[in-house]
């Protein structure tokens, strides 16, 4: 069992804290396979892309495995650059590099979000014949609706689902940027059946999700269409500099209780070890029962958040350092290395030693 242990090496603590000011983000290997779906559908080898992104190819066969956000971004960038296709092979014809930049630039100077969406949809229609973006308004909601005319039942299911989720996230994040950085979704519609791994969608699509819909879409308050657009070319260049990470990595929502819990655990673990449920509730100015109820509403729990945080820190450390496993176990609050290794294998399906060997 884990117990609260404070590492003794202060210089070591300082080094780790500098690199872990925020909770690290890791990505399920399923999403890595999804990113490669367009390549796989064309019977192309993915080994070179994985190698360039420092992702071990054998990791794809382990259902519980995860990669760092940096590895995931590197894979996306490698696919775009080497294949000259911003659609990652999801579409019948490549989407030439620079298309996203052109779409974003076409909306600069729009008076409000409604006009920005119409400009982007029009520009997209000039680039593509088989795909389209449409703005719909219904029952107080506005929707960004995607149209794919080249879909085929013969295409692999993974390719179909990731084409829809990739482009929906692409356009939603672009419109959020136009709206000043946030565009809270009320609902997501998906034109495919409910996947068995729907849990992996919750961070990227943080709202009600409906499957088996006629079209894939994101819906938000109609009033948001009146949001003024105040983006200029300087902001546009900053947006492009953050690509593709600012599109494919889920944004951090610091307002939700689960994120506040993670921030507290990360901030205090060097001071007095890993905080307990009661200590965390007190720090957040609520009772233990209230914190548990609020986390349940967000479909998680204190122990699940703690384990996810320790898992992600472990993956980050194994990929970026040569820290001995015994030291890493102590950092994460385990009383012995064996307990940490058992927990890590339960989280990812692989031992920490195997993960480090694969990296090497």
LUMDOKE-44514 format. One record per residue (C-alpha): y negated, z, x. Coordinates in Angstrom, 2 decimals. Each point is the difference from the previous one (the first is absolute). Layout:
+---------+---------+---------+
!      c2 !      c3 !      c1 !
+---------+---------+---------+
!       Y !       Z !       X !
...
+---------+---------+---------+
This chain:
+---------+---------+---------+
!      c2 !      c3 !      c1 !
+---------+---------+---------+
!    0.00 !    0.00 !    0.00 !
!   -3.59 !   -0.58 !    1.07 !
!   -2.13 !    2.91 !    1.07 !
!   -3.64 !    0.29 !    1.01 !
!   -0.29 !   -0.52 !    3.73 !
!   -3.16 !   -0.48 !    2.01 !
!    0.39 !   -2.20 !    3.09 !
!   -0.99 !    1.76 !    3.23 !
!   -1.43 !   -2.90 !    2.01 !
!   -3.69 !   -0.10 !   -0.99 !
!   -0.77 !   -3.22 !    1.88 !
!    2.96 !   -1.65 !   -1.68 !
!   -1.25 !    1.21 !   -3.39 !
!   -3.46 !   -1.41 !    0.67 !
!    1.40 !   -3.40 !    0.96 !
!    2.11 !   -0.23 !   -3.14 !
!   -2.81 !    1.22 !   -2.26 !
!   -2.35 !   -2.68 !    1.32 !
!    2.49 !   -2.66 !   -1.04 !
!    0.94 !    1.58 !   -3.31 !
!   -3.35 !    0.82 !   -1.61 !
!    1.30 !   -1.70 !   -3.13 !
!    3.48 !   -0.10 !   -1.39 !
!    1.77 !   -3.04 !    1.48 !
!    1.16 !   -2.72 !   -2.35 !
!    3.51 !   -1.42 !    0.19 !
!    1.41 !   -2.92 !   -1.95 !
!    3.50 !   -0.27 !   -1.57 !
!    2.18 !   -2.62 !    1.64 !
!    0.38 !   -1.64 !   -3.41 !
!   -3.62 !   -1.11 !    0.26 !
!    0.73 !   -1.44 !    3.44 !
!    2.83 !   -2.03 !   -1.50 !
!   -2.33 !   -1.07 !   -2.79 !
!   -2.62 !   -1.17 !    2.49 !
!    2.68 !   -2.17 !    1.60 !
!    1.27 !   -1.37 !   -3.32 !
!   -1.90 !   -3.28 !    0.35 !
!    1.39 !   -0.55 !    3.49 !
!    3.54 !    0.89 !   -1.08 !
!   -0.18 !   -2.35 !   -3.00 !
!   -0.63 !   -2.87 !    2.42 !
!    2.95 !    1.01 !    2.17 !
!   -2.35 !    0.72 !    2.91 !
!    0.86 !    2.67 !    2.54 !
!   -2.10 !    3.16 !   -0.34 !
!    1.05 !    1.52 !    3.33 !
!   -2.99 !   -1.35 !    1.92 !
!   -2.48 !    1.35 !   -2.54 !
!    1.70 !    3.39 !    0.00 !
!    0.05 !    0.11 !    3.78 !
!   -3.71 !   -0.80 !    0.23 !
!   -0.71 !    2.81 !   -2.49 !
!    2.20 !    2.43 !    2.00 !
!    2.35 !    0.47 !   -2.97 !
!    3.72 !    0.23 !    0.91 !
!    1.92 !   -2.62 !   -1.98 !
!    2.88 !    2.39 !   -0.72 !
!   -2.44 !    2.30 !   -1.84 !
!    0.07 !   -2.40 !   -2.96 !
!    3.59 !    0.96 !   -0.79 !
!   -0.85 !    3.69 !   -0.50 !
!   -1.27 !    0.58 !   -3.53 !
!   -1.85 !    3.22 !    0.80 !
!   -1.64 !   -1.23 !    3.20 !
!   -3.78 !   -0.26 !    0.33 !
!   -2.49 !   -1.59 !    2.39 !
!   -3.50 !    1.06 !    0.96 !
!   -3.02 !   -1.52 !   -1.70 !
!   -0.92 !   -1.58 !    3.34 !
!    3.37 !   -1.76 !    0.22 !
!   -0.30 !   -1.23 !   -3.59 !
!   -3.51 !   -1.36 !    0.58 !
!    1.13 !   -1.64 !    3.24 !
!    2.85 !   -1.75 !   -1.83 !
!   -2.36 !   -1.35 !   -2.66 !
!   -2.50 !   -1.20 !    2.61 !
!    2.78 !   -1.63 !    2.04 !
!    1.36 !   -1.86 !   -3.02 !
!   -3.46 !   -1.30 !   -0.94 !
!   -0.92 !   -1.07 !    3.51 !
!    3.29 !   -1.55 !    1.09 !
!    0.73 !   -1.73 !   -3.32 !
!   -3.67 !   -0.88 !   -0.74 !
!    0.55 !    1.28 !   -3.53 !
!   -1.84 !    2.85 !   -1.69 !
!    2.57 !   -0.05 !   -2.81 !
!    2.79 !    1.11 !    2.40 !
!    2.19 !   -2.84 !   -1.24 !
!    0.01 !    1.26 !   -3.59 !
!   -1.47 !   -3.24 !   -1.36 !
!    1.30 !   -3.58 !    0.00 !
!   -2.87 !   -1.07 !    2.26 !
!   -1.70 !    2.10 !    2.68 !
!   -3.28 !    1.73 !   -0.72 !
!   -1.99 !   -0.93 !    3.08 !
!   -1.49 !    2.78 !    2.15 !
!   -3.60 !    0.56 !   -1.00 !
!    0.70 !   -0.34 !   -3.71 !
!   -0.49 !    3.69 !   -0.66 !
!   -3.24 !   -0.02 !    1.98 !
!   -1.22 !   -2.96 !   -2.04 !
!    0.85 !    1.71 !   -3.30 !
!   -1.85 !    3.15 !    0.99 !
!   -3.01 !   -1.92 !    1.28 !
!   -0.26 !   -2.06 !   -3.19 !
!   -0.89 !    3.15 !   -1.96 !
!   -2.80 !    1.19 !    2.30 !
!   -3.25 !    0.02 !   -1.93 !
!    1.67 !    0.41 !   -3.40 !
!   -2.09 !    2.16 !   -2.33 !
!    2.98 !    2.04 !   -1.26 !
!    3.78 !    0.28 !    0.16 !
!    0.52 !   -2.36 !   -2.93 !
!   -1.83 !   -2.81 !    1.77 !
!    1.77 !    0.81 !    3.28 !
!    3.42 !   -0.31 !   -1.66 !
!   -0.95 !   -3.32 !   -1.60 !
!   -1.19 !   -1.37 !    3.35 !
!    3.16 !    1.10 !    1.79 !
!    2.21 !   -1.41 !   -2.76 !
!   -1.84 !   -3.33 !    0.21 !
!    0.29 !   -0.14 !    3.80 !
!    3.71 !    0.83 !   -0.25 !
!    0.44 !   -2.90 !   -2.43 !
!   -1.48 !   -2.34 !    2.63 !
!    2.53 !    1.23 !    2.58 !
!    3.12 !    0.10 !   -2.18 !
!    1.57 !   -2.14 !   -2.72 !
!    3.09 !    2.11 !   -0.73 !
!   -1.65 !    3.43 !   -0.13 !
!   -3.03 !    1.32 !   -1.85 !
!   -2.01 !    3.16 !   -0.61 !
!   -1.38 !    0.71 !   -3.47 !
!   -2.34 !    2.66 !   -1.39 !
!    0.97 !    1.32 !   -3.44 !
!   -1.72 !    2.59 !   -2.17 !
!    1.88 !    1.81 !   -2.77 !
!   -0.32 !    3.34 !   -1.81 !
!   -2.58 !    1.41 !    2.39 !
!    1.94 !   -1.03 !    3.11 !
!   -0.60 !   -2.79 !    2.48 !
!    2.98 !   -1.59 !    1.72 !
!    0.55 !   -2.05 !    3.14 !
!    2.89 !   -2.21 !   -1.06 !
!    2.10 !   -2.03 !    2.42 !
!    1.62 !   -3.33 !   -0.83 !
!    2.85 !   -1.43 !    2.09 !
!    1.14 !   -3.46 !   -1.11 !
!    2.59 !   -0.62 !    2.72 !
!    2.30 !    2.89 !   -0.86 !
!    3.68 !   -0.68 !   -0.22 !
!    2.90 !    2.09 !   -1.21 !
!    1.93 !   -1.33 !    3.00 !
!   -2.33 !    1.76 !    2.43 !
!    1.13 !    3.34 !    1.41 !
!   -1.10 !    2.97 !   -2.12 !
!   -1.57 !    1.69 !    3.02 !
!   -2.18 !   -3.06 !    0.61 !
!   -1.12 !   -0.14 !   -3.63 !
!   -0.91 !    3.68 !   -0.23 !
!   -1.82 !    0.17 !    3.33 !
!   -1.97 !   -3.16 !   -0.73 !
!   -1.37 !    1.67 !   -3.12 !
!   -0.67 !    3.41 !    1.55 !
!   -1.53 !   -1.45 !    3.18 !
!   -2.53 !   -2.19 !   -1.80 !
!   -0.78 !    2.59 !   -2.65 !
!   -0.85 !    2.53 !    2.68 !
!   -1.92 !   -2.69 !    1.91 !
!   -2.33 !   -0.81 !   -2.90 !
!   -0.30 !    3.55 !   -1.31 !
!   -1.05 !    1.35 !    3.41 !
!   -2.47 !   -2.87 !    0.41 !
!   -1.60 !    0.76 !   -3.37 !
!   -0.08 !    3.70 !    0.85 !
!   -1.89 !   -0.86 !    3.18 !
!   -2.43 !   -2.10 !   -2.03 !
!   -0.50 !    2.96 !   -2.38 !
!   -1.00 !    2.30 !    2.84 !
!    3.37 !    1.17 !    1.24 !
!    1.80 !    1.24 !   -3.11 !
!    1.28 !   -1.66 !   -3.15 !
!    2.30 !    2.53 !   -1.72 !
!    2.84 !   -1.71 !   -1.82 !
!    1.06 !    0.97 !   -3.50 !
!    3.22 !   -2.02 !   -0.04 !
!    2.04 !   -2.44 !    2.03 !
!    2.09 !   -2.74 !   -1.66 !
!    2.81 !   -1.70 !    1.87 !
!    1.68 !   -3.25 !   -1.01 !
!    3.42 !    1.19 !    1.17 !
!    2.48 !    2.69 !   -0.99 !
!   -0.26 !    3.65 !    0.96 !
!    1.38 !    0.20 !    3.55 !
!    2.45 !    2.76 !    0.98 !
!   -2.33 !    0.99 !    2.84 !
!   -3.04 !    0.44 !   -2.24 !
!   -0.86 !    3.22 !    1.81 !
!   -1.23 !   -2.03 !    2.97 !
!   -2.69 !   -1.54 !   -2.24 !
!   -1.82 !    3.21 !   -0.91 !
!   -2.33 !    0.14 !    3.00 !
!   -1.00 !   -3.66 !   -0.07 !
!   -0.37 !   -0.06 !   -3.80 !
!   -1.27 !    3.46 !   -1.09 !
!   -0.09 !   -0.41 !   -3.78 !
!    2.29 !   -0.74 !   -2.95 !
!    2.37 !   -2.86 !    0.85 !
!    1.49 !   -2.36 !   -2.58 !
!    2.79 !   -2.43 !    0.85 !
!    1.43 !   -3.12 !   -1.66 !
!   -3.51 !   -1.12 !   -0.92 !
!   -1.08 !   -3.61 !   -0.54 !
!   -2.42 !    0.15 !    2.93 !
!   -0.66 !    2.22 !    2.98 !
!   -3.38 !    1.72 !   -0.32 !
!   -2.10 !    3.05 !    0.81 !
!   -2.12 !    1.48 !   -2.81 !
!   -3.10 !    2.17 !    0.37 !
!   -2.92 !    1.18 !   -2.18 !
!   -1.97 !   -2.95 !   -1.35 !
!   -3.25 !    1.85 !    0.82 !
!    0.81 !   -0.45 !    3.70 !
!   -0.81 !   -3.70 !   -0.36 !
!   -3.66 !    0.97 !   -0.07 !
!    0.20 !    1.68 !    3.42 !
!   -2.63 !   -1.58 !    2.29 !
!    1.33 !   -1.75 !    3.10 !
!   -1.92 !    1.03 !    3.09 !
!    2.11 !   -1.52 !    2.74 !
!   -1.60 !   -2.13 !    2.69 !
!    1.26 !   -1.99 !    2.98 !
!    0.07 !    3.07 !    2.25 !
!    2.28 !    1.77 !   -2.48 !
!    2.07 !   -3.18 !   -0.33 !
!    0.58 !   -0.11 !    3.75 !
!    1.00 !    3.67 !   -0.02 !
!    2.50 !   -0.74 !   -2.78 !
!    1.57 !   -2.80 !    2.01 !
!    0.17 !    2.19 !    3.12 !
!    2.22 !    2.43 !   -1.90 !
!    2.41 !   -2.69 !   -1.22 !
!    2.85 !    0.11 !   -0.88 !
!    0.29 !    3.79 !    0.13 !
!   -2.70 !    0.60 !   -2.61 !
!    2.02 !   -2.11 !   -2.45 !
!    3.65 !    0.86 !    0.61 !
!   -0.31 !    3.74 !    0.75 !
!   -0.56 !    2.17 !   -3.11 !
!   -3.41 !    1.70 !    0.07 !
!   -0.14 !    3.78 !    0.28 !
!   -1.16 !    1.69 !   -3.19 !
!   -1.47 !    3.27 !    1.23 !
!   -0.66 !    1.19 !   -3.55 !
!    3.60 !    0.46 !   -1.14 !
!    1.55 !    3.43 !    0.42 !
!    2.95 !   -1.28 !    2.03 !
!   -2.36 !   -1.40 !    2.64 !
!   -1.91 !    3.29 !    0.13 !
!    3.29 !    1.81 !    0.57 !
!    0.90 !   -2.35 !    2.86 !
!   -3.43 !    0.37 !    1.55 !
!    0.30 !    3.79 !   -0.14 !
!    3.46 !   -0.04 !    1.57 !
!   -1.14 !   -2.32 !    2.75 !
!   -3.21 !    1.93 !    0.68 !
!    1.52 !    3.49 !    0.13 !
!    3.42 !   -0.51 !    1.57 !
!   -1.31 !    0.57 !    3.54 !
!   -1.80 !    3.19 !   -0.97 !
!    2.79 !    2.01 !   -1.64 !
!    2.97 !   -2.31 !   -0.42 !
!    0.85 !   -1.96 !   -3.12 !
!   -1.72 !    1.55 !   -3.02 !
!    2.09 !    1.22 !   -2.91 !
!   -0.40 !   -1.06 !   -3.62 !
!   -1.86 !    3.22 !   -0.83 !
!   -2.32 !   -0.33 !    3.00 !
!   -0.78 !   -3.60 !   -0.86 !
!   -0.70 !    0.83 !   -3.64 !
!   -2.40 !    2.75 !    1.06 !
!   -1.80 !   -2.37 !    2.40 !
!   -0.43 !   -2.51 !   -2.84 !
!   -1.31 !    2.73 !   -2.32 !
!    2.79 !   -0.16 !   -2.55 !
!    3.06 !    1.99 !   -0.94 !
!    3.44 !   -0.92 !    1.29 !
!    1.09 !   -1.01 !   -3.51 !
!   -3.07 !   -2.20 !   -0.44 !
!    0.58 !   -1.74 !    3.32 !
!    3.63 !   -0.65 !   -0.87 !
!   -1.00 !   -1.38 !   -3.40 !
!   -2.70 !   -2.25 !    1.47 !
!    2.43 !   -1.36 !    2.58 !
!    2.62 !   -0.61 !   -2.69 !
!   -2.59 !   -2.06 !   -1.89 !
!   -0.30 !   -2.11 !    3.15 !
!    3.80 !   -0.30 !    0.09 !
!    0.52 !    2.02 !    3.14 !
!    0.46 !    3.58 !    1.20 !
!   -1.21 !    2.22 !    2.82 !
!    3.30 !   -0.22 !    1.89 !
!    0.18 !   -3.79 !   -0.44 !
!   -3.53 !   -0.39 !    1.39 !
!    0.77 !    2.27 !    2.93 !
!    3.19 !   -1.90 !    0.82 !
!   -1.73 !   -3.38 !   -0.32 !
!   -2.79 !    1.16 !    2.31 !
!    2.46 !    1.33 !    2.58 !
!    2.04 !   -3.21 !   -0.25 !
!   -3.05 !   -2.19 !    0.57 !
!   -1.23 !    2.12 !    2.91 !
!    3.47 !   -0.20 !    1.57 !
!    0.12 !   -3.80 !   -0.36 !
!   -3.50 !   -0.31 !    1.42 !
!    0.79 !    2.25 !    2.96 !
!    3.32 !   -1.71 !    0.75 !
!   -1.76 !   -3.37 !    0.06 !
!   -3.03 !    1.00 !    2.03 !
!    1.16 !    2.66 !    2.45 !
!    2.82 !    1.24 !    2.19 !
!   -0.12 !    3.51 !   -1.47 !
!    3.37 !    1.78 !    0.42 !
!    1.84 !    0.49 !   -3.28 !
!    0.01 !    3.76 !    0.47 !
!   -3.80 !    0.02 !    0.31 !
!   -0.37 !   -2.28 !   -3.00 !
!    2.25 !    2.29 !   -2.02 !
!   -2.29 !    2.93 !    0.81 !
!   -3.09 !   -2.01 !   -0.90 !
!    1.50 !   -0.67 !   -3.41 !
!    0.91 !    3.63 !   -0.62 !
!    3.76 !   -0.11 !    0.58 !
!    1.68 !    2.94 !    1.65 !
!    2.32 !   -2.23 !    2.02 !
!    0.38 !   -3.64 !    0.99 !
!    3.27 !   -0.39 !   -1.91 !
!   -1.67 !    0.97 !   -3.29 !
!   -2.72 !   -2.58 !    0.58 !
!    2.53 !   -2.70 !    0.83 !
!    1.96 !    0.69 !   -3.19 !
!   -3.18 !   -0.13 !   -2.06 !
!   -1.19 !   -3.23 !    1.63 !
!    3.33 !   -1.69 !   -0.66 !
!   -0.20 !    1.13 !   -3.61 !
!   -3.51 !   -1.48 !   -0.30 !
!    0.65 !   -3.34 !    1.67 !
!    3.75 !   -0.52 !    0.32 !
!   -0.30 !   -0.04 !    3.81 !
!   -0.11 !    2.67 !    2.65 !
!   -3.28 !    0.43 !    1.93 !
!    1.86 !   -0.88 !    3.18 !
!    1.21 !   -3.29 !   -1.48 !
!   -3.52 !   -0.80 !   -1.19 !
!   -1.41 !    0.57 !    3.47 !
!    2.75 !   -2.08 !    1.63 !
!   -0.69 !   -2.85 !   -2.41 !
!   -3.67 !    0.15 !    0.92 !
!    0.84 !   -0.16 !    3.69 !
+---------+---------+---------+
